[in-house]
Amino acid sequence: MEMQPGQMAYDRASTVFSPDGRLFQVEYALQAIQMGGTAVAVTYPTGIVFVAFRNLPTSPLARPASIEKSFAIDGGIGCVTAGLIADSRILVDHLRLEAQRHRLLYGEMAPYPVLAHSLGTFLQQFTQFGGTRPFAVSILLGGFGEHGPGIIELDPSGATIGWKAYAIGRNRRSVADFLEQKVDDAKDEESAFRLAVAAVAEGSPTPFPPEALDVSFLEPEKDLRRLPAPDVARRVQGMSFIGEPERSRPARS
């Protein structure tokens, strides 16, 4: 993007609006998130599935499973992240701490919308005070309420919005369009899993091996269940975009 005259004055701090009402540092954080892999959360009647693409290390000495994109927060609450992994750890720790504070104060598990709004407030502070930068992370926080499973998206601005299924990270808009057309197909764990994997593939420019997927399941009042790599490989067997030559794709804006 070519700098316009005077733009640099609004480009250097996350606390200064440009004349047209933009916070450039927040936009740059969103662009950094787009450079990472796609992450998807899909609800089905009894649970939530999180699937994220992780960039595999090039060295054969590395362990792909050590790159985590989904995280347990509390019983029946979990999340998936896209963006800078180091930034995501700070935000996950904030969610976990708030969940435990709520348990100590009220003797019950924190409702996931309460945790989402707490984290949103924390994120917003990094757009309002000098000497800081926004977190280059988007999060899909999942949990359960009186109406069943739900997902809340949080971005670097601190904004929150609820979804039945959504995507963050690379090509998130085209992936979200794909989910919008297919979300009614997620009727149980298996169909939700296959939909989430297909959505991640929609955001990937090339086919990928099964070990590139971080897959987790969330059920009410249970800890996040991470799917081991051999089970991921077994369940995605036969999917056309797993480890095959690159598919032709329509051009995306």
C-alpha angles and dihedrals in degrees: 000000000000115000116241121218109283095011093113089068088065095035099067102064136041090216099064124081120216117233090263092053101259131138102212096193090057090050090050090052089053089050090052089053090053089059091064131071127289119264124193136188122194127183125213128181096278105025154350131262122207119198123177134176114230124195105242119229114252093221117088087216093068125093110227092201089065089071103084124190100167124061140190114235103173138324106314094002126097142142146207124216140204125194133036109009093209091055092047092058091059092052094045090052089051091053092048093049092049090049091054093045089054091051092051094047101041105019093235140087113276116251107247093235088059090054091046093053091047091053091044090056090049092050093048092057089065089062096050107046128063126243095042138085130218118263111260093222137102119199136200106204116195133194146133133267140164090292095050130253122358143174130217122196121213124189133186092274091062094246117147130201132169125234143176089218132354146160136226132185127032116024090351094161096055090043091050089051089052091050092048090060096044107032094102088063091069098095099142141004096280097048091045090050093051091046092051093049091048089050092052088050089053088060095047119089092210138026116271139202121254093252088067089071125088105200127184136166129211126201131177114288092351131112119258109277114217116204112231117237095250090053091048090052091049095048096047093047111130096021107136097226096054111103096330130122115290115282122229109254133191116254114267128209 
